[in-house]
Amino acid sequence: MSAAHAADTTVTNILTDLADTSHKAIVVDSPPGAGKSTLVVKAAGQLAQDGTQRMIVAQTNEQVDDLIARLAAAHPDLPIGRLSAQDYRPSDRIALPNVRAAAKVDDLADRTILIGTAAKWATLTEGTWEHAIVDEAYQMRSEMLLRIAGRFDRGLFVGDPGQLDPFATVESDRWAGLDWDPTRSAVPVMLANNRDRHIPIHRLPVSWRLPTSAADVISAAFYPFTPFTAGTAPGTRQLTYVTHGLRTPLDRCLDEAADHGWALYELPARNTLRTDREAVSAIASLAVRILERGATATSEQGTHPVTADRLAIGTAHRDQAEAIRLALRGTLAETVTVDTANRLQGREYDITIVLHPLSGRRDASSFHLEAGRLCVLASRHRHACIVVARAGIADLLDAYPSTEPVHLGVPVKFPDGWEANQSILSHLASHRIST
């Protein structure tokens, strides 16, 4: 069965279950770039056919606007309502004839689809809808789902189980092992509390974002029990440069990334501050050099230059991202996206440059070993991912084996961060450019 046929069959089965009113909930697990947003748009279009108002829940304002833009493009005659804050001003991309924004549901009574963040939906004190689609459901804490669950009768929960867990600002050990742990992801908590119901669970089998050079690597490292494949054949994606590079480590790194889809730009082993100046300088230089050499991306979608908006830099911490932004100021790459894994989640670029979370560290804390964080950073690209890191991470991992506590009643998350990091490092070893 071809990748396209497998994906189409899965989507057809999901939409068939969606039409079955006996299902109170449906879960769709999606690997990176598997067409999750496309599925949400199709599902919303199907639910809207009878003209009854439906609700869509996303986790951030950026996700809401992205879904509105996609839905409006696919269904230009569909009345869409953007449930928002009082002071919200529609961005240019959703300033469309069939889209209206308002702070109150009553002002959107004539809209067939209502879209808002979970936090906004949680402010409602009345009103119910027959169906809801919850996008990026694994990013939602269970306490947030509890606050909005009374607003809908049936739910389609779509998200990526392999990426970052919901963020909580409090210690969560007190609830560990409880079915209703408020800090856990909404999906596993919902499933744990509905064991007596038949809840269909589907898995999208194909990544349309990741090239063949990355799909198998990411699948093996982060999705060992739910593998997926690339939607494109080898050779479909190509990365070239208008100008030839010098034989410096910087240019050899870019050539390695273009040839193989991966490159590890390895700095000498050293314990450093979190905002490692040499690493920050190397990342800024790589970004500038990509633009200077005129990187060009060729794929099933055609050929286009890799401009600054198609290049992203990912970090684990906000201060690292800010240091890189400062280093890029006044350069060709000043407008390149630079952000943390949490904020890059769900986004897509032609080339990504990643500061490895464990680079230069003396220890390997649970935060820096988080498998979901590395998964997000390593899976945003369509053509190539360049990882910048200090040498010695493998030794650091050996010195700090996984020590995450195991709680009764809590399924062990697999793979853990230690194993996922070892898997990625093992692959990058053959694409290392040392400085």
C-alpha positions as CSV (number, residue, x, y, z in Angstrom):
1,M,0.0,0.0,0.0
2,S,1.4,3.4,-1.0
3,A,1.9,6.1,1.7
4,A,-0.8,8.3,0.1
5,H,-3.3,5.4,0.0
6,A,-2.5,4.5,3.6
7,A,-3.1,8.1,4.7
8,D,-6.3,8.4,2.7
9,T,-7.7,5.2,4.1
10,T,-7.0,6.3,7.7
11,V,-8.6,9.7,7.1
12,T,-11.7,8.0,5.6
13,N,-12.0,5.7,8.6
14,I,-11.7,8.7,11.0
15,L,-14.4,10.7,9.1
16,T,-16.7,7.6,9.1
17,D,-16.3,7.3,12.9
18,L,-17.0,11.0,13.2
19,A,-20.3,10.5,11.5
20,D,-21.2,7.7,14.0
21,T,-23.1,9.4,16.8
22,S,-22.5,6.4,19.1
23,H,-18.9,7.6,19.7
24,K,-18.7,10.1,22.5
25,A,-15.0,10.6,21.8
26,I,-12.5,9.8,19.0
27,V,-8.7,10.1,19.4
28,V,-6.4,10.7,16.5
29,D,-2.6,10.4,17.2
30,S,-0.5,12.3,14.6
31,P,3.3,12.2,14.2
32,P,5.0,15.5,13.1
33,G,3.6,16.8,9.8
34,A,1.1,14.0,9.2
35,G,-1.6,16.3,8.0
36,K,-3.3,16.9,11.4
37,S,-4.5,20.4,10.4
38,T,-5.7,19.1,7.0
39,L,-7.7,16.5,8.9
40,V,-9.2,19.1,11.3
41,V,-10.3,21.2,8.3
42,K,-11.9,18.1,6.6
43,A,-13.6,17.1,9.8
44,A,-14.9,20.6,10.4
45,G,-16.2,20.8,6.8
46,Q,-18.1,17.5,7.3
47,L,-19.6,18.5,10.6
48,A,-20.7,21.9,9.1
49,Q,-22.7,20.3,6.3
50,D,-26.0,20.3,8.2
51,G,-25.6,24.0,9.1
52,T,-25.6,23.3,12.9
53,Q,-23.1,25.4,14.8
54,R,-20.0,23.4,15.9
55,M,-17.0,24.4,18.1
56,I,-13.2,24.0,17.5
57,V,-10.8,24.3,20.4
58,A,-7.1,25.1,20.0
59,Q,-4.4,25.8,22.6
60,T,-2.9,29.1,21.4
61,N,-4.0,32.2,19.5
62,E,-1.5,31.3,16.8
63,Q,-3.1,27.9,16.3
64,V,-6.5,29.4,16.2
65,D,-5.6,31.9,13.5
66,D,-3.8,29.2,11.5
67,L,-6.8,26.9,11.6
68,I,-9.1,29.8,10.6
69,A,-6.9,30.7,7.6
70,R,-6.8,27.0,6.5
71,L,-10.5,26.5,7.0
72,A,-11.5,29.7,5.2
73,A,-9.3,28.8,2.2
74,A,-10.8,25.3,2.0
75,H,-14.4,26.5,2.5
76,P,-14.7,30.1,1.4
77,D,-18.5,30.1,1.8
78,L,-18.4,28.7,5.4
79,P,-19.3,31.3,8.0
80,I,-16.5,31.2,10.6
81,G,-16.5,32.9,14.0
82,R,-13.4,33.7,15.9
83,L,-14.1,33.7,19.7
84,S,-11.6,36.1,21.1
85,A,-10.8,38.6,23.8
86,Q,-12.4,42.1,23.9
87,D,-9.2,43.8,22.7
88,Y,-8.4,41.3,20.0
89,R,-7.6,42.8,16.5
90,P,-7.8,40.3,13.6
91,S,-4.5,39.6,11.9
92,D,-4.3,40.2,8.2
93,R,-4.4,36.5,7.3
94,I,-7.9,36.1,8.9
95,A,-9.3,39.4,7.8
96,L,-11.6,37.5,5.3
97,P,-15.2,38.0,4.1
98,N,-16.4,34.8,5.8
99,V,-14.6,35.4,9.1
100,R,-15.9,37.5,12.0
101,A,-14.3,37.9,15.4
102,A,-16.2,38.7,18.6
103,A,-15.8,38.3,22.4
104,K,-19.3,36.9,23.0
105,V,-20.9,33.8,21.5
106,D,-24.2,35.7,21.0
107,D,-22.5,38.0,18.6
108,L,-21.5,35.0,16.5
109,A,-24.9,33.2,16.4
110,D,-25.0,33.1,12.6
111,R,-21.6,31.4,12.3
112,T,-21.5,27.7,11.5
113,I,-18.0,27.1,13.0
114,L,-16.8,28.8,16.2
115,I,-13.0,28.7,16.9
116,G,-11.3,29.8,20.0
117,T,-8.6,28.9,22.5
118,A,-9.3,26.5,25.3
119,A,-8.7,29.3,27.8
120,K,-11.4,31.4,26.0
121,W,-13.9,28.6,25.9
122,A,-13.3,28.1,29.6
123,T,-14.7,31.5,30.3
124,L,-18.2,30.6,29.0
125,T,-20.8,29.9,31.6
126,E,-23.6,28.6,29.3
127,G,-24.2,27.1,25.9
128,T,-23.6,23.6,24.5
129,W,-22.7,22.2,21.1
130,E,-23.2,18.8,19.7
131,H,-19.7,18.3,18.4
132,A,-16.2,19.8,19.3
133,I,-12.9,19.3,17.6
134,V,-10.0,19.7,20.0
135,D,-6.8,20.5,18.1
136,E,-3.3,19.8,19.7
137,A,-5.2,17.9,22.4
138,Y,-2.0,16.5,23.9
139,Q,-0.9,20.0,24.7
140,M,-4.1,20.6,26.8
141,R,-4.0,19.9,30.6
142,S,-6.8,17.7,31.9
143,E,-8.0,20.4,34.2
144,M,-8.6,22.6,31.2
145,L,-10.6,19.8,29.5
146,L,-12.7,19.5,32.6
147,R,-13.5,23.2,32.5
148,I,-14.8,23.0,28.9
149,A,-16.2,19.4,28.7
150,G,-19.6,20.5,29.6
151,R,-19.8,22.7,26.5
152,F,-20.0,19.7,24.0
153,D,-21.5,16.3,23.7
154,R,-19.0,14.6,21.5
155,G,-15.3,15.3,20.8
156,L,-12.7,14.6,18.2
157,F,-9.3,14.9,19.9
158,V,-6.4,15.4,17.5
159,G,-2.7,15.8,18.5
160,D,0.8,14.5,18.7
161,P,1.5,12.2,21.7
162,G,5.3,12.2,21.1
163,Q,5.9,15.9,21.7
164,L,5.9,18.2,24.7
165,D,3.6,17.5,27.6
166,P,1.4,20.4,28.8
167,F,3.2,23.0,30.8
168,A,2.5,23.3,34.5
169,T,3.8,25.9,37.0
170,V,3.2,23.8,40.1
171,E,4.7,20.5,41.4
172,S,2.6,17.6,40.2
173,D,3.9,14.7,42.4
174,R,0.9,15.1,44.7
175,W,-1.4,13.9,42.0
176,A,0.8,11.2,40.4
177,G,-1.0,8.0,39.8
178,L,-4.5,9.5,40.0
179,D,-6.8,9.1,37.0
180,W,-7.8,12.7,37.3
181,D,-4.3,14.2,37.6
182,P,-5.0,17.8,36.6
183,T,-1.5,18.4,35.2
184,R,-1.4,15.5,32.8
185,S,-2.4,15.7,29.2
186,A,-6.1,15.7,28.6
187,V,-6.1,12.7,26.3
188,P,-4.7,10.0,28.5
189,V,-6.8,11.3,31.5
190,M,-9.9,11.2,29.3
191,L,-9.1,7.7,28.2
192,A,-8.4,6.5,31.8
193,N,-11.7,7.8,33.0
194,N,-13.7,6.3,30.2
195,R,-12.4,2.7,30.1
196,D,-16.0,1.4,29.9
197,R,-16.6,3.2,26.6
198,H,-15.5,2.2,23.2
199,I,-13.3,5.2,22.1
200,P,-11.8,4.7,18.6
201,I,-8.1,5.5,18.5
202,H,-6.6,6.2,15.0
203,R,-3.0,6.9,14.1
204,L,-2.0,8.9,11.0
205,P,0.7,6.7,9.3
206,V,2.5,9.2,7.1
207,S,4.5,12.4,7.7
208,W,4.2,14.8,4.8
209,R,6.6,17.3,6.4
210,L,9.6,15.2,7.2
211,P,11.8,14.0,4.2
212,T,12.9,10.4,3.9
213,S,16.2,11.3,5.6
214,A,14.3,12.3,8.7
215,A,11.1,10.3,9.0
216,D,12.8,7.0,9.9
217,V,15.1,8.7,12.3
218,I,12.4,10.5,14.2
219,S,10.0,7.5,14.1
220,A,12.7,5.2,15.6
221,A,13.7,7.7,18.3
222,F,10.4,9.0,19.5
223,Y,7.6,6.7,18.1
224,P,8.9,3.1,18.4
225,F,5.5,1.6,19.0
226,T,3.6,3.7,16.5
227,P,6.0,4.0,13.5
228,F,5.3,6.2,10.5
229,T,6.9,6.8,7.1
230,A,7.7,9.7,4.9
231,G,5.1,10.7,2.3
232,T,7.7,11.4,-0.3
233,A,10.1,9.1,-2.1
234,P,13.9,9.4,-1.8
235,G,15.3,12.2,-4.0
236,T,12.0,14.1,-4.1
237,R,13.4,16.8,-1.7
238,Q,16.6,18.5,-2.7
239,L,18.5,21.4,-1.1
240,T,21.1,23.3,-3.2
241,Y,23.0,26.5,-3.1
242,V,23.4,29.2,-5.7
243,T,27.1,29.8,-4.7
244,H,29.7,27.2,-3.8
245,G,31.0,27.3,-0.3
246,L,34.6,27.5,1.0
247,R,36.1,24.5,2.7
248,T,35.5,26.0,6.1
249,P,33.7,23.9,8.8
250,L,30.7,26.3,8.4
251,D,30.3,25.6,4.7
252,R,31.1,21.9,5.0
253,C,28.3,21.7,7.6
254,L,25.8,23.4,5.2
255,D,26.9,21.0,2.4
256,E,26.5,18.0,4.7
257,A,23.0,19.1,5.6
258,A,22.1,19.6,1.9
259,D,23.4,16.2,0.9
260,H,22.0,14.1,3.8
261,G,19.3,16.2,5.5
262,W,21.3,16.3,8.8
263,A,24.4,17.9,10.1
264,L,26.0,18.1,13.5
265,Y,28.2,21.2,13.9
266,E,30.3,20.1,16.9
267,L,32.2,22.6,19.0
268,P,35.0,21.6,21.4
269,A,33.9,19.9,24.7
270,R,33.5,22.5,27.4
271,N,31.1,23.3,30.3
272,T,29.5,26.7,29.5
273,L,26.9,29.1,30.6
274,R,23.5,28.4,29.1
275,T,23.9,31.3,26.7
276,D,27.2,29.8,25.3
277,R,28.7,32.6,23.3
278,E,30.6,30.4,20.9
279,A,27.4,28.3,20.2
280,V,25.3,31.4,19.7
281,S,27.9,32.9,17.3
282,A,28.1,29.6,15.4
283,I,24.3,29.4,15.0
284,A,24.1,33.0,13.8
285,S,26.9,32.4,11.3
286,L,25.2,29.3,10.0
287,A,21.9,31.2,9.5
288,V,23.6,34.1,7.7
289,R,25.6,31.7,5.5
290,I,22.5,29.8,4.4
291,L,21.1,33.1,3.1
292,E,24.4,34.3,1.7
293,R,24.8,31.2,-0.4
294,G,21.3,31.3,-1.7
295,A,19.8,28.0,-0.5
296,T,17.1,26.7,-2.8
297,A,14.6,24.0,-1.9
298,T,13.1,21.7,-4.4
299,S,10.2,19.4,-3.4
300,E,6.9,17.9,-4.6
301,Q,5.6,21.5,-4.2
302,G,8.0,23.0,-6.7
303,T,11.2,25.0,-6.3
304,H,11.7,28.2,-4.2
305,P,14.5,30.1,-2.5
306,V,14.9,29.5,1.3
307,T,14.2,33.0,2.5
308,A,14.5,34.1,6.1
309,D,10.8,33.2,6.8
310,R,11.5,29.6,5.8
311,L,14.4,29.3,8.2
312,A,14.1,28.7,12.0
313,I,16.4,28.4,15.0
314,G,15.2,26.4,18.0
315,T,16.5,26.4,21.6
316,A,15.5,25.0,25.0
317,H,15.4,28.3,26.9
318,R,14.1,31.8,26.2
319,D,17.4,33.4,27.2
320,Q,19.2,31.3,24.6
321,A,16.7,32.4,21.9
322,E,17.2,36.1,23.0
323,A,21.0,35.8,22.8
324,I,20.7,34.5,19.2
325,R,18.3,37.2,18.2
326,L,20.8,39.8,19.4
327,A,23.6,38.1,17.5
328,L,21.4,38.2,14.3
329,R,20.6,41.9,14.7
330,G,21.7,43.9,11.6
331,T,22.5,40.7,9.5
332,L,20.7,39.1,6.6
333,A,19.1,36.7,9.1
334,E,17.7,39.3,11.4
335,T,14.1,38.3,10.6
336,V,14.7,34.5,11.0
337,T,12.3,32.8,13.5
338,V,14.2,32.2,16.8
339,D,12.2,30.5,19.5
340,T,11.9,27.8,22.1
341,A,10.7,24.3,21.4
342,N,7.4,25.1,23.2
343,R,6.6,27.9,20.8
344,L,7.9,26.2,17.7
345,Q,5.6,23.2,18.3
346,G,3.3,22.7,15.3
347,R,5.3,25.0,13.0
348,E,7.2,24.0,9.8
349,Y,10.2,25.4,7.9
350,D,12.5,24.3,5.1
351,I,15.7,24.4,7.3
352,T,16.1,24.4,11.0
353,I,19.1,25.1,13.2
354,V,18.9,23.6,16.7
355,L,21.0,24.3,19.8
356,H,21.1,20.9,21.5
357,P,19.5,21.1,25.0
358,L,22.4,19.3,26.5
359,S,25.2,21.2,24.9
360,G,27.8,22.5,27.3
361,R,25.9,21.2,30.4
362,R,27.5,19.7,33.5
363,D,24.3,17.7,34.3
364,A,21.4,16.2,32.4
365,S,18.2,17.3,34.3
366,S,14.8,16.0,33.5
367,F,13.9,19.2,31.7
368,H,16.9,18.9,29.3
369,L,16.3,15.1,28.9
370,E,12.6,15.6,28.0
371,A,12.1,13.5,24.8
372,G,9.2,15.7,23.6
373,R,11.5,18.8,23.6
374,L,14.1,17.1,21.4
375,C,11.4,15.7,19.2
376,V,9.9,19.1,18.5
377,L,13.3,20.7,17.8
378,A,14.4,17.8,15.5
379,S,11.1,17.6,13.5
380,R,10.3,21.1,12.2
381,H,12.1,20.8,8.9
382,R,11.1,19.8,5.4
383,H,14.6,19.6,4.0
384,A,17.4,19.7,6.6
385,C,18.1,20.0,10.3
386,I,21.5,21.3,11.6
387,V,22.3,20.6,15.3
388,V,24.9,22.7,17.0
389,A,26.4,21.2,20.1
390,R,29.5,20.9,22.3
391,A,31.3,17.6,22.1
392,G,30.8,15.3,25.1
393,I,27.0,14.9,25.2
394,A,27.3,11.1,24.9
395,D,29.6,11.0,27.9
396,L,27.2,13.2,29.8
397,L,24.3,10.9,29.0
398,D,26.3,7.9,30.3
399,A,27.1,9.8,33.5
400,Y,23.4,10.7,34.0
401,P,21.2,7.7,33.2
402,S,17.5,8.2,33.4
403,T,16.3,8.5,37.0
404,E,12.7,9.6,36.4
405,P,10.6,8.2,39.2
406,V,8.0,5.5,38.4
407,H,4.6,6.0,40.0
408,L,2.0,3.4,40.5
409,G,-0.9,3.9,38.1
410,V,1.1,6.1,35.7
411,P,2.0,4.5,32.4
412,V,5.8,4.7,31.8
413,K,6.5,7.1,29.0
414,F,8.6,5.4,26.3
415,P,11.0,6.1,24.9
416,D,12.4,8.2,27.8
417,G,14.6,11.2,27.1
418,W,17.9,9.3,27.8
419,E,17.1,6.7,25.1
420,A,15.8,9.2,22.6
421,N,18.9,11.4,22.9
422,Q,21.2,8.4,22.5
423,S,19.2,7.4,19.3
424,I,19.5,10.9,17.8
425,L,23.2,11.3,18.7
426,S,24.0,7.9,17.2
427,H,22.5,9.0,13.9
428,L,24.2,12.4,14.0
429,A,27.6,10.9,14.6
430,S,28.0,10.0,10.9
431,H,27.1,13.6,9.9
432,R,29.5,15.4,12.3
433,I,31.5,18.4,11.3
434,S,34.0,19.3,14.0
435,T,35.4,22.8,14.5
